[in-house]
Amino acid sequence: MTRTIVIAWLVAGALDILSAFVFAGMAGVTPTQVLQFVASGPFGDGMYESAAGAPLGLLTHFAIMLAMVAAYVTIAPNFPATLRHPIVAGLLYGLLLWVIMYWIVRPLRWPEQWPPAAYAGDSAGEIAWSVGNALFSHCILVGIPIAWITAQGRREIH
């Protein structure tokens, strides 16, 4: 189980942060700024000005991803369908992670950014693009790899 967790953690964590860099870059935001934003969640807005902001953001990102992976790898075997249908399970897990992150965690930390339509100047198209990017990352780049690697890891055990 440890091997499965480590592999899923590194794969999903790398894919997710790279997608954040790409989508943010398309909006003119640098990877350093992305990581500072991540670090500002638990460590406060001072991370935008701190040399430790980017490294702490990367550590924070991978710590969150480890929790996401460990939860799935621990719980999935209790639901055999998740192991038989990892693509569907991964899509659903990614959707669950998106709901938790964007409807619970982020609004608690940044209530001024909620709801997403409250972003000044954002059109419906811009909001749809942003939500689509987040769903793509959570479902395709996080949920599916976690579920797939978990299913493969369980098959190797049995």
C-alpha positions in Angstrom: 0.0 0.0 0.0 2.8 2.4 0.7 4.3 2.0 -2.8 0.8 2.7 -4.3 0.4 5.8 -2.2 3.9 7.1 -3.1 3.5 6.5 -6.8 -0.1 8.0 -6.9 1.1 11.0 -4.8 4.0 11.8 -7.0 2.1 11.3 -10.3 -1.1 13.2 -9.3 0.9 15.9 -7.5 3.1 16.6 -10.4 0.3 16.6 -13.0 -1.8 18.9 -10.8 0.9 21.5 -10.1 2.0 21.5 -13.8 -1.6 22.1 -14.9 -1.8 24.9 -12.4 1.3 26.4 -13.8 0.1 26.1 -17.4 -3.4 27.5 -16.8 -2.1 30.3 -14.6 0.6 31.0 -17.2 -2.1 31.5 -19.8 -3.5 34.2 -17.5 -0.1 35.9 -17.0 0.5 34.4 -13.6 4.0 32.9 -12.9 4.7 29.6 -11.2 6.2 31.4 -8.3 2.9 33.4 -7.9 0.9 30.1 -8.0 3.0 28.6 -5.3 2.8 31.7 -3.2 -1.0 31.6 -3.5 -0.9 28.0 -2.3 1.3 28.8 0.6 -0.9 31.8 1.5 -3.8 29.4 2.3 -2.3 28.0 5.5 0.4 30.6 6.1 -1.3 33.9 5.3 -0.9 36.7 2.8 2.7 37.3 3.9 3.7 34.5 1.6 3.3 36.8 -1.4 6.3 38.8 -0.1 8.3 36.0 1.5 11.2 34.2 -0.1 9.8 31.1 1.6 6.4 31.5 -0.2 7.2 29.4 -3.3 9.0 26.5 -1.5 6.3 26.4 1.2 3.6 26.5 -1.5 5.2 23.4 -3.2 5.4 21.6 0.2 1.8 22.6 0.9 0.6 21.4 -2.5 2.2 18.0 -2.0 1.0 17.7 1.6 -2.6 18.2 0.4 -2.1 15.8 -2.4 -0.7 13.2 0.0 -3.8 13.5 2.1 -6.0 13.1 -1.0 -4.1 10.0 -2.2 -3.9 8.4 1.3 -7.7 8.9 1.8 -8.5 7.2 -1.6 -6.1 4.4 -1.3 -7.3 3.6 2.2 -11.1 3.8 1.5 -11.3 2.5 -2.1 -10.8 -1.2 -1.3 -14.0 -1.0 0.8 -15.9 -0.3 -2.4 -14.9 -3.0 -5.0 -16.5 -1.1 -7.9 -13.7 1.6 -7.5 -11.1 -1.1 -8.2 -13.1 -2.6 -11.1 -13.9 0.8 -12.7 -11.0 3.1 -11.9 -11.8 5.7 -14.6 -15.4 6.3 -13.4 -14.2 6.1 -9.8 -11.4 8.6 -10.5 -13.7 11.0 -12.3 -16.1 10.9 -9.3 -13.3 11.3 -6.8 -11.9 14.2 -8.7 -15.3 15.8 -8.7 -15.6 15.2 -4.9 -12.1 16.8 -4.4 -13.2 19.8 -6.6 -16.3 20.3 -4.5 -14.3 20.1 -1.3 -11.7 22.5 -2.5 -13.8 25.1 -4.3 -17.0 25.0 -2.3 -15.6 24.4 1.2 -11.9 25.1 1.6 -11.4 28.1 -0.6 -14.6 29.9 0.5 -13.5 29.4 4.2 -10.1 30.9 3.5 -11.0 33.5 0.9 -14.6 34.4 1.5 -14.2 37.6 -0.6 -13.7 35.4 -3.7 -16.9 33.5 -3.3 -19.0 32.9 -5.3 -16.7 32.7 -8.3 -19.0 35.1 -10.2 -18.0 37.8 -7.6 -14.6 38.2 -9.4 -14.7 41.7 -10.7 -14.9 41.8 -14.4 -15.2 38.1 -15.0 -17.7 37.2 -17.7 -19.7 34.0 -17.8 -17.2 32.7 -20.3 -14.2 33.4 -18.1 -15.9 31.8 -15.1 -16.7 28.7 -17.3 -13.1 28.5 -18.4 -11.8 28.7 -14.8 -14.3 26.1 -13.6 -13.5 23.9 -16.6 -9.8 24.1 -15.9 -10.3 23.2 -12.2 -12.5 20.3 -13.1 -10.1 19.0 -15.8 -7.2 19.1 -13.3 -9.1 17.5 -10.4 -10.9 14.8 -12.4 -8.5 14.0 -15.2 -5.1 14.8 -13.7 -5.8 13.9 -10.1 -8.8 11.6 -9.7 -8.1 9.2 -12.6 -4.4 8.7 -11.9 -5.1 8.1 -8.2 -7.9 5.6 -8.9 -5.9 3.9 -11.7 -2.7 3.5 -9.7 -4.7 2.3 -6.7 -6.5 -0.3 -8.8 -3.2 -1.5 -10.4 -1.6 -1.6 -6.9 -4.4 -3.8 -5.6 -4.2 -6.1 -8.5 -0.4 -6.6 -7.8 -1.2 -7.6 -4.3 -3.8 -10.2 -5.2 
